Amino acid sequence: MSRLTRFALAFFLAAGAFPCLAGLYADDMGRCLVKNTSSQDKTDLVRWIFASAALHPDVAPLSSVTDADRSAINERIGKLLTRLLTDSCVSQTQDALKYEGAASFQLSFQLLGQVAMQELMTNEHVSQGFAAISKYVDLETLKAPPTPAK
């Protein structure tokens, strides 16, 4: 694995860990990542996020992701990451790193993750699942003015 790929992977894994503002080169890299990923790539990315999050002890009982599933998902995302950084978006990646540093990776992949999640959220079943919470929200309490904290 090249130094650039290892470096990018570290920041890809840390996406969302710290807030910062995107610059011109991070924006260019982010647009390139989005442009060069298919719907299947974005689905794979969401699956990877889900499978990784399912490792948390508080969430693990809700998931049936096996070690074999996780390994296959990791392999797909590893190949996607390698393709994006060393082929599809190599010049944008190099410019982002050169002119804006390591944070550009986090910002660029954060954009890709957001686009992937948007595609997931447009699914009718997912929308219905999120809307189901409305049965349990007390609208009358929400309409009342908040009471000051003491």
FIDO-946462 format. One record per residue (C-alpha): x, y, z; residue in three letters. Coordinates in steps of 0.001 Angstrom, whole numbers, plus 500000, padded with zeros to 6 digits. Example, Ala and Ser with C-alpha at 12.3 -4.5 7.8 and 13.67 -1.06 7.14 Angstrom:
BEGIN
512300495500507800ALA/513670498940507140SER/
//
This chain:
BEGIN
500000500000500000MET/501453503353499010SER/502158506104501520ARG/499439508263499947LEU/496876505449500146THR/497701504741503812ARG/497493508453504579PHE/494165508810502776ALA/492758505725504450LEU/493539507148507882ALA/491627510310507099PHE/488820508439505372PHE/488347506421508546LEU/488392509576510650ALA/485789511393508536ALA/483624513509510769GLY/486082513442513655ALA/486756517178513554PHE/485051520165511961PRO/486868522406509496CYS/486150524485506420LEU/486653523168502907ALA/488960524968500549GLY/489026525076496778LEU/491151521925496437TYR/489145519889498957ALA/485987520949497111ASP/487505519831493802ASP/488552516524495303MET/485112515998496853GLY/483361516692493549ARG/485708514287491802CYS/485010511557494359LEU/481259511991493948VAL/481466512155490148LYS/483541508981489985ASN/481388506797492198THR/478457504827490908SER/475195504256492753SER/476557500825493669GLN/479749502409495033ASP/477658504741497200LYS/475539501824498402THR/478719499936499263ASP/479965502972501177LEU/476743503145503229VAL/476974499397503861ARG/480559499890505086TRP/479505502702507421ILE/476642500555508749PHE/478785497446509193ALA/481468499441510996SER/478974501228513253ALA/477390497861514064ALA/480592496932515899LEU/479668499298518737HIS/478545497208521721PRO/475300499186522075ASP/474360498563518442VAL/475816495109517782ALA/472770493187519074PRO/470632494873516393LEU/472803493742513483SER/473393490413511813SER/476539491535509968VAL/478976488623510064THR/482754488820510040ASP/482659487440506488ALA/480175490143505440ASP/482343492826507023ARG/485463491465505343SER/483783491513501912ALA/482516495055502488ILE/485962496201503641ASN/487517494689500518GLU/485060496530498225ARG/485639499848499975ILE/489397499329499983GLY/489334498805496217LYS/487046501825495770LEU/489335504022497861LEU/492401502841495967THR/490742503487492587ARG/489540506945493564LEU/492849508111495035LEU/495270506564492564THR/493315506659489312ASP/490044508578489069SER/490964511572491242CYS/494733511392491467VAL/495453515012490464SER/492715516416492703GLN/493997514261495573THR/497579515436495100GLN/496542519107494867ASP/494311518874497929ALA/497089517310499977LEU/499716519733498680LYS/497770522964499132TYR/495334522221501947GLU/496876519376503884GLY/495401516372505596ALA/492069517977506494ALA/491185518057502792SER/490839514267502833PHE/488370514358505691GLN/486306517054503994LEU/486333515395500588SER/485242512011501897PHE/482716513641504185GLN/481050515065501063LEU/481054511642499416LEU/479544510105502556GLY/476821512767502643GLN/475901512139499015VAL/475811508395499628ALA/473551508863502658MET/471241511173500674GLN/470749508423498118GLU/469940505974500908LEU/467448508369502487MET/465467508730499263THR/464419505081499479ASN/460705504831500280GLU/461203502198503001HIS/463884504255504736VAL/461711507387504611SER/458799505458506098GLN/461067504065508796GLY/462191507521509847PHE/458636508876509675ALA/457393506107512001ALA/458781508008514991ILE/455962510530514584SER/453628508030516310LYS/455661508477519494TYR/456329512210519519VAL/454115514197521892ASP/453125517116519649LEU/451223518893522438GLU/454326518980524616THR/456377520275521708LEU/453859523092521118LYS/454072524282524738ALA/456590526997525539PRO/459757525625527085PRO/460168525958530817THR/463363527658531937PRO/466049525449533430ALA/466822526000537097LYS/
//
